[in-house]
Amino acid sequence: MSVAANLAQARGRIAAACARAGREPAGVRIVAVSKTHPAEAVAEAVAAGADAIGENRVQEAAAKRPAVRAGTPWHLVGPLQRNKARLALEVFDLIESVDRGDLADRLETLLAAGRPGRVLPVFLEINVGGEATKSGVSPADAPGLAEHLSLRCPHLRLAGLMTVPPWNPDPERSRPHFAALRTLAAELAARLGVAGLELSMGMSEDFEVAAEEGATWVRLGRALFGERRPAP
Ligand SMILES: *Cc1c(COP(=O)(O)O)cnc(C)c1O
């Protein structure tokens, strides 16, 4: 199936999940995660109306973005090294994977020296499953990192939380992790006095459960583009 047909099908499944949960489907936007797929596939997703493009490697995104029509925001969904921060700021409109104070400080320094008035929306990546091998800040350390951003990083705007729960073939196993992210977001919003935080959760296997649990962004790779391509 084409990317457009896959996107339409995903929107239908999101609408059904939202109906079950009593939510408006327009409240769930789709990040089309195009890693390993060529710029032509990204262009198809943009033409089909994906709400954002997601990439997990800075250099790969930098190579593709010039070939894709402007107007759709690009999100970094993978881990960011400090030495790639400058390029990441050129390529991405939103960084979903902020998980450390030193990374936030690096972005802050670059933004303060860059285009006047630019404020970068960021999500904190939360390691909800407490997996040692995964990036993300622990739920316990998230309030401290959120406060660090609000006190020390005026060029970063904390706009949401992102998570990748422990992998499991049964999407129901993701549900408690998604619910935990929603609870943490409500706590942080109250603590920081902000109106609400976006919730980026749910991938190809479990996005319907995520929509039921309050996702405002789902990140879809294989559901839109098919299996990932092997590295050239
Ligand atoms: C690859 C990736 C996705 C998309 O994964 P699929 O299972 O292919 O939908 C979502 N989020 C992150 C952080 C990713 O790296």
The ligand as an SDF file (V2000), in Angstrom:
LIG
                    3D

 15 15  0  0  0  0  0  0  0  0999 V2000
   11.7230    4.0380   14.9590 C   0  0  0  0  0  0  0  0  0  0  0  0
   11.0090    4.7850   16.0080 C   0  0  0  0  0  0  0  0  0  0  0  0
    9.6040    4.8910   15.9970 C   0  0  0  0  0  0  0  0  0  0  0  0
    8.7270    4.2020   14.9700 C   0  0  0  0  0  0  0  0  0  0  0  0
    8.7570    2.8220   15.1870 O   0  0  0  0  0  0  0  0  0  0  0  0
    7.7250    1.8210   14.4350 P   0  0  0  0  0  0  0  0  0  0  0  0
    7.6420    0.6760   15.3770 O   0  0  0  0  0  0  0  0  0  0  0  0
    8.3420    1.4900   13.1400 O   0  0  0  0  0  0  0  0  0  0  0  0
    6.4360    2.5450   14.3070 O   0  0  0  0  0  0  0  0  0  0  0  0
    9.0050    5.6290   17.0010 C   0  0  0  0  0  0  0  0  0  0  0  0
    9.7270    6.2410   17.9560 N   0  0  0  0  0  0  0  0  0  0  0  0
   11.0670    6.1680   18.0040 C   0  0  0  0  0  0  0  0  0  0  0  0
   11.7940    6.8560   19.0970 C   0  0  0  0  0  0  0  0  0  0  0  0
   11.7490    5.4380   17.0360 C   0  0  0  0  0  0  0  0  0  0  0  0
   13.0950    5.3590   17.1000 O   0  0  0  0  0  0  0  0  0  0  0  0
  1  2  1  0
  2  3  1  0
  2 14  2  0
  3  4  1  0
  3 10  2  0
  4  5  1  0
  5  6  1  0
  6  7  2  0
  6  8  1  0
  6  9  1  0
 10 11  1  0
 11 12  2  0
 12 13  1  0
 12 14  1  0
 14 15  1  0
M  END
$$$$
